[in-house]
Amino acid sequence: MKRAISIILIILCHTAMAQKHTPLPHGMRYGQRVSTTGMMPADKLEAFMAKKARISTTITGRVLRVTKPKGGWFDMDADNGRIIQVHFRDAGINLPADLKGRSVIIQGVAEKQFIADDKQHFAGNTQPGNKQHQPLSFEASGLMVL
C-alpha cells in the first residue's frame, strides 16, 4: 500500500513539473537568421513604403497575439490602433503562445493590401477627405525574440 501511494506521488510530481513553461530567451530564432542592418520600428513602416506596394525590410515591434501557432501567424502592433498581420513563408514554423506581448525583430516582405474602396474614384463615387489606410501584411522569413 505504501509503495502504491509513493509511486502515485512520484507520477503526480513528475507531471506537475513537466507542465512548466520556460520563458522565451532573448535571441531565440524562428525561421531564417535575421539581419538587423536597416532595421526600423513597425510604426514607421507605412511611411517608409510611401507609394510602393511591396518592399523587403526588417522591422521591430511588439506581438499583440498569436492567431495561429502552426504556420506562424500573428498580429504586430503598428501604433495608433494599426495592426500588421504577419505570417511565415515557411508553413512548418510553430510559434509558442508565450510570444504575446514580447518585442521581436522580423525580416521579410511587407505588402499593402488593396481593398475595393481604393478604386472608387474610377466610378465617380469618391468623397473628399475620406482617406482610408490600407491594411499591411508581412511575409516573414525569420523572427528573433528581443
Secondary structure, DSSP 8 states (H G I E B T S, - for coil): -HHHHHHHHHHHHHHHHHT------TT-EEES----TTEEEGGGHHHHHTT-SEEEEEEEEEEEEEEETBTTEEEEE-STT-EEEEEESSTT-B--GGGTT-EEEEEEEEEE---GGGGGGGTT---TT------EEEEEEEEEE-
